[in-house]
Amino acid sequence: MDIYKYTSSEFKNCIGLFISNADKFFDKSELEQYAEFLSGEALNGDYFIVKQNNLTVGAGGFVIHENAFWLDWGIVHRSKHRQGIGTKLLEYRLSKIYQENKSPTIRLCTSQHTVGFYKKYGFKVLSFTKNGYGVNLHKYMLEKRVDQIRAVT
């Protein structure tokens, strides 16, 4: 497994990652927002792809917003869940955030389907919004302090 900075040549592959998860992990209405992100902010920011045997199997990044790092658009192809790809991608992003050390806080929003994964890494729930992403797709906001990262990198 290798992790690279996102380029526009990965656009279709990343859309494929999203589509593989859209029936459960994302609301289909988010596809347009993700495509806009890939065409703009992802090109100029810290967004990464995970390759395995020359196939794009994951993507995710982070931004600084409102004096916090925000993990954004973390996706692993549905057929590759529970194979350590999400763990490697999360640890890579946390390591980059630790190196930058521009804010004491890391936040993210996720659904009920992945909140347990992030809790395993010490993220704490700040808020919960029922149907926050769509019908039966609840939104959790989580937070972790940057000084807690060293244990997982």
C-alpha positions in Angstrom: 0.0 0.0 0.0 1.3 3.4 -0.9 -0.2 6.9 -0.2 0.2 9.8 -2.7 -1.0 13.4 -3.0 -4.3 13.6 -5.0 -4.1 14.8 -8.6 -6.9 15.4 -11.1 -6.0 12.1 -12.8 -7.5 10.4 -9.8 -10.9 12.1 -10.1 -12.8 9.2 -11.7 -11.2 6.7 -9.3 -12.3 8.8 -6.3 -15.8 9.1 -7.7 -15.8 5.3 -7.9 -14.8 5.1 -4.2 -17.7 7.3 -3.3 -20.2 5.3 -5.4 -19.1 2.1 -3.9 -20.1 3.4 -0.5 -23.1 5.6 -1.4 -25.8 3.1 -0.5 -24.8 3.0 3.2 -21.9 5.3 4.2 -22.8 8.5 2.2 -26.1 10.0 1.0 -26.2 10.0 -2.8 -26.9 13.8 -2.6 -23.3 14.3 -1.4 -21.8 13.1 -4.7 -22.0 16.6 -6.3 -20.3 18.2 -3.3 -17.6 15.6 -3.4 -17.0 16.1 -7.1 -16.7 19.9 -6.5 -14.2 19.2 -3.7 -12.1 17.0 -5.9 -12.1 19.6 -8.7 -11.1 22.4 -6.4 -10.0 22.2 -2.8 -8.5 18.7 -3.1 -6.1 19.9 -5.8 -4.7 22.7 -3.6 -4.8 21.1 -0.2 -3.8 18.0 1.8 -5.8 15.2 0.1 -4.3 11.8 -0.5 -5.1 8.6 -2.3 -4.2 5.1 -1.3 -3.0 2.7 -3.9 -2.8 -1.1 -3.6 -1.5 -3.1 -6.6 -1.8 0.0 -8.8 -5.5 0.4 -7.9 -7.0 3.4 -6.0 -8.5 1.8 -2.9 -8.9 4.8 -0.6 -8.7 8.6 -0.3 -8.8 11.2 2.5 -7.4 14.4 3.7 -7.6 17.3 6.0 -8.0 21.1 6.1 -7.5 23.8 8.7 -10.8 25.6 9.4 -11.9 27.7 12.4 -8.6 27.1 14.2 -8.9 23.3 14.0 -7.7 20.5 11.6 -10.7 18.8 10.0 -10.4 15.3 8.5 -12.4 15.3 5.3 -13.8 12.9 2.8 -12.1 9.7 4.1 -13.2 6.9 1.9 -12.2 3.3 1.4 -13.6 1.3 -1.5 -16.5 -0.8 -0.1 -14.8 -4.1 -1.3 -11.7 -3.2 0.7 -13.3 -2.5 4.1 -11.8 -4.2 7.2 -8.4 -4.8 5.5 -6.4 -2.1 7.3 -6.6 0.5 4.5 -8.7 3.0 6.6 -6.3 2.6 9.5 -3.3 3.3 7.4 -4.9 6.3 5.8 -6.0 7.7 9.2 -2.6 7.2 10.7 -1.0 8.9 7.7 -3.2 11.9 8.0 -2.7 12.1 11.8 1.0 12.0 11.3 0.9 14.8 8.8 -1.3 16.9 11.1 1.1 16.3 14.0 4.0 17.4 11.8 2.2 20.6 10.9 1.3 21.4 14.5 -0.8 24.5 13.5 -3.8 23.8 15.8 -4.3 21.9 19.0 -7.5 20.2 17.8 -8.6 17.7 15.2 -12.3 17.4 14.3 -14.4 15.4 11.8 -18.0 14.6 11.0 -19.0 11.0 10.3 -22.0 8.7 10.4 -23.1 6.0 12.8 -21.5 3.5 10.5 -17.9 4.7 11.1 -18.1 6.6 14.5 -16.8 3.5 16.3 -13.7 3.3 14.1 -12.7 6.9 15.1 -13.6 6.4 18.8 -11.1 3.5 18.7 -8.4 6.2 18.0 -9.4 8.4 20.9 -11.9 10.7 19.1 -14.7 11.9 21.4 -18.2 12.7 20.3 -19.0 16.4 20.5 -22.5 16.3 19.0 -25.1 14.1 17.3 -27.7 15.1 14.7 -30.3 12.5 13.8 -30.7 12.2 10.0 -27.9 14.8 9.7 -26.7 13.5 6.3 -30.1 12.0 5.2 -32.8 9.6 6.2 -31.3 7.1 8.7 -27.8 8.5 8.1 -27.0 10.3 11.4 -24.2 12.8 11.8 -21.6 12.7 14.6 -19.0 15.4 15.2 -15.9 14.2 16.9 -12.8 15.7 18.3 -9.3 14.8 19.4 -6.3 16.8 20.6 -3.2 16.9 18.4 -1.0 16.2 21.4 -2.7 12.8 21.7 -1.6 11.7 18.3 1.9 10.5 19.1 0.5 7.1 20.3 -0.9 6.1 16.9 1.8 7.4 14.6 
